[in-house]
Amino acid sequence: MTIKKRLGILTSGGDCPGLNAVIRAVVHHATLTYNWEVVGIPYATRGLLDHEATPLSIHGLDLRGIDPLLNMGGTILGSINKGDTLAHVEEIIAGYYALGLDALIGIGGDGSLAILHQLQSQGNWQFVGIPKTIDNDVGQTQRVVGFDTAVNTVVDALNRLTFTACSHDRVMIVEVMGRNAGHLALQSGIAGGADVILIPEIPYSIRGVCEHLEQLRRRGRRFAIIVVAEGIQLATDSSIYTSCDSAAPLEGQRPSCGRGQYIANEIRALTHDLDIRVSVLGHIQRGGIPSALDRLIATAFGKAAVDLLANGETGQMVAWQNGQVVAVPLEAVLAKSPCLVDPDNFLVETARSLGTYIGYHP
């Protein structure tokens, strides 16, 4: 007979589409297959610190037979991505045992998983991690929960902005998230037909961008779409503005504005006849109904995480490799995180082959 476990689940870090689909899969599989009790830990490690838990059951997750979690964005458990968790290690570890947990599933990005792994190691928890992030920068996995939906959201924005850019002969600069990784900018830029894609991993020059825009004009294209990752480095020939509103560069200073506005200012310094507008998508990229692929990944990850715990595994993360879910030790995951864009990878080569300016090899 299977021993009944009390399983906790939490979401940590920034939200993204598909978190609720993971929760749904965990609750269904754990209760129907193993007859475990499942509780949700609110607001990540804060719930452990405060000894708070919410019972989760199949019947409590639906409304007259309709299960909303599969297509609901955000997380019903709440999440936090700030605070000094490691200053309360002993209290959080004690909270795990005070809640009577036998095992814990944590859904998070590389930062959250690193903290949870440290807590698991010191507290001797049974723990399995599930990767999620719109940045797609968790090591050892080809897919994470939330990334596909974020790409679709950015592409939808690019589609809409393209019509306006075309109508007014404008250069539209779109700043997207991703921290220091360019996966979101690269993949959405290719899928959205961007003329210029700037990512943190590849150096670029403002003159190179302007020359590319001029080439487009000579071919009859009087508008352009530029996708800029929020974590890009300064251009190799940057004049380095101190103010987003300033037209006068000062050497040795970093721009006070976002990277999209910075690129707009730099282009204006070299070309005076372009109508340039900047759109910062911001937290729009985190919201929305999860795509079919994110729902599939979330469901597969949730089921696999429960099975790992049932088999006595701990200190593992579920990962997507070669079309299937596998278990990877968290040490190996964190050693390869954050996973950045390889400047020589196939997608970068593809973008260049389509005539997109994406920087150059140093």
N, C-alpha and C positions, 0 to 999 in steps of 0.2 A: 504494500500500500504506500502511495506517495505521501510523504509528510507535508502537511499544510504549512505553507510559508506565508509570512506577512511581507509583502513586497511594496517598497516605496518607489515613486517615480517623480522626477523633478525636471524642470526646464530652466536653463541658466544662460545668461548672456543676452544679446539682442534677439528680439523675436524674428520669426520668418514664417512663411507659409509652410504648412505640413506638420507643425508640432502637434496639433490636436489629432492628426491622423496617426501619429506614433502612439500617443496616449491611448487612442481607441484600440489599436492593434494589441498593445500590451495588455490592456484590461480584458479584452475578449479572449486572447490566447491563454493568459494566466488563469483566468477563472474557468473557462470552458474546458481547457485541456488538462490543467493541473489542480483545479479547485483551490487556488491560492486566494488569499485576501490581498487586495490592492488598495493602497492609499496614495493620494497625491500630496506632495510636499509643496506648500505655497511659497512662491518667491525664492526658489532655489535654496541656497544654504541658510537663508534667513529663517525659513520654516524649520529647519533642523535646530537652529540656534534658539528659536522660540518654542520648540516642542509642539509644532502645529502639523496636523495631518487631516486630510479630507477623505473619507471613504469613497472609493470609486467602484461602481458596478455597472454591468451592462444595462440594466434597467434604469439606472440613474443618468445614463448618458443619452437617452433618446426621448423623444416627445411624441407620444401616441404612435410609437413604432418607427418614427423617423429619426435617423441617427445623424445629427448635424455635424459631428466632429470630423467626418471625412473631408468636408469641403469648407470648414470654418478656418479663417486665418487666425494669426496670433496664438495664444496659449491660454487655456482655461485655468491653468495653475499660476499664471503670472510669472514674471521673470525679472531679474535684476542684473545689471552689468556695471555696477559700481560698488564702492565700499571696500573695506579692508578685511576680507574673509580670513586671511592667514593670521590676523591678530586675534582670532577667536577659535583657533583650531581645537583646543581641548573641549570647549563648550559645544562646538558643532559635533564633534565625535561623540560626546556624551548624549547629545540630542538624538543621534541615530539609535542608540541603545535605549534611551528613555521612551522612544516611540515604539519600541518592540520590533524593530525591523530585522528581518533575516537577510534581506538583500535590497539593493538599490540600483535603479536604472537612472542615469543622468544623460540628458539630451543637451549638448552644448557644442560650441566651437573649440578651437585648439586651446584658447586661454582658459575657458571653463573646465575643459577636460583635464588640463594640467593641474588645476587646483583640486578638482575632485579626486584625481589619482593620488595626489599627495595626502589628502584626507583619508582615502581608502587604505593607503599603505600604513599610515600611522595608526589608524583606528581599527585595522584588521577587518574591514568591511568586506562583504561579498558585493562586488560592484562591476557593472558593465556599462560602457559608454556608447552613445549613439551620436554620430556627427551631424551637425546642422550648421549652416551659415550661408548667407548670400555671397560671401567672399570666395567660397570654394577652395579654401587654402588649408584644409586639414590634410595632413600627410597620410599616405598609405591607402587612400580610397579614391576611386575615380568619380564617385558621386556622393553628394551630401544632401540632406533634406533642405529644401528651400532655394537652392541655387537655380534650378530650372525655371521656377516661377518668376524669380527676380529677373532672369534674362528675358523672359517673355514680357514682363512689365516694361523693361527698358526699351525693348524692340517696339512695343506698342507706342511708347512716347516718341521714338525716332520716326516711326511711320507718320504720326500726326504732325511732328515738327517739319518733316520733309515737305509736306504740302504748303505750309506757311512759308518756308524758306524759298521754295520755288516761286510762289506767288509774288514775293517781294524782293527777289534777287538778294537774299540775305545769307550770311554765314551764321549758322546756328551751332553754338558750342554747348554741349550737353555734359555736365559733370555727373559722374556716377560714383557709387560707393565701391568698396573693395579693400580699404585700408592700404597696405603696402603690396597687395597682389593685384594683378591686372586681369584676372580671369573674367570677371563680369564685364569690364570694358571691352576686352578683346572679343569675347563670344557674342555679346549683344551688338557690338560695332559691326562685326562681319554679317550677322543675321539682319541687321537694320540698314545695311548698305552705306555705312559711314565712309566718308572720303579720307578722313584722318582719324587715326586711333593712337592715343598717347597713353602708355602704361608705365608703371614704375620700373619695370625690369629692363627697358630699352631706352638708351639715350636718344635725344632728338634735338633739333635746332629750330629756332623760330624762323630762320631764313629758309630752312628746308620746308617747313609748313607753308610759308608764303609762296615759295616757288611752286609748290604743288597746287595751291589755290590759283595761281596765275596760269598754270598749265590747263586747269579745268576751264578757265575763262577762254583761253585760246581755242579750246575744243567746243565752245558754245555753251558750256555750263556756267551759268551766272549765279549759282547758289552752291552751298556746300554744307555738309554735316560733319562736325568734329566731335568725337567722343573722347572725353578726358577723364581718366581715373583720378580719384581724389588724392591718391598718394604719389602722384608723379613727382619726379625730381625737377629742379629748375633746369631750363634749357641750357645747353652747352654755350650758347651765345646770348644768354639772358642779360637784360639790362637791369633786372632786379628792382622792381618797384617797392616802395615802402608803403604805399597807399593804393587802394583799388581805384581811387578817384584821381590819382596823380598822373600827370602826363610827363613828369620829369623824373628820370631814374636817378637813384643814388647807389653808388657802389657799396658792396658789402652788406646790404640789408636784405632781409627776406620779405616777401610780399605779405601784407596783412590780410589779404583776401583769400577766398577759395581758389583752387587751381584753375577752375573754368574761367573766372574773371581775370586771373593772372595771364592766361593765354590770350584772352581778348585784348588786354592792355598791351601785351608784347606785339601782337599782330598789328594793332593800330599804330604802334611806333614805327613800323616799317612800311605800312600801306595806309594811305589816307583816303581811299575811295571805296572802302568796304563797309557795308552796313552789317554790323555784328551784334548778335544778341546772345545772352547766356541764360541757360536754364539749368538749375540745380535740382535734380530729382529728389534728393534727400530721402526721407523715410517712406515716401511713396513706394520705394523699391522693396521695402520690408512687408508691405501689406498685400491684401488681396486673397482671392480664393486660390488654393494650391492647384497647380497643374496636374494633369493625369499622371505624368511621370513622377512628380514629387509625392503624390498619393501612393503610387506603387512602391517607391523607394522607402517611404515612411512605414508602410505596412510590412514590407519585407524585413526592414530593420527591427521593428517592434517585435515581430514574431521570433526572429533569430536571437534577439537579446534575451528573451524569456527562456528559450531553449538552452542557451549557454548557462544561465543561472541554474536551470533544472539539472544540468549535467555537472554542476559543482564548479564551473569556471568562475574566475574573478580576475580583475585587472586587465580586462579585454575591451576592445572596441569592435563593434560590427563595422564592416567595410564592404564597399562594392568593388569587386575586382573581376574583370573578364566575364561580365554578365551574371555574376552570382554573388551572394553574400558570404563573406568569410570572417573569421575572427582574427584580430591582430592585437598583439600585446600593446598596451598603452605606452610602454617605454619606447617601442619602435615607432609608434604614431607621433609622439611628441618629439622624437629625434629628427623627424622629417617635416616638422611643422614650424612656421607656416610654409606651406608648399607654394612656391612662386611660379610664374610663367617661365618656361624655358624659352629664351629668345630664339632658339633654333628649332622650335617644335613645328609640327605640321600646320597648325592653325595660323601661326605667324607667317609662315611661307605662303599659305593660301591667301592671306590678306594682301600680301605684297604682289602676288601673281595677278590679283584682280585690280591692281592699280591703286591700292590704298597706301597712303603714307603712314608708316608706323615706326619712324625713327631709323636708326642705322646701327651697324656693329661698331663698337668703339675701336 
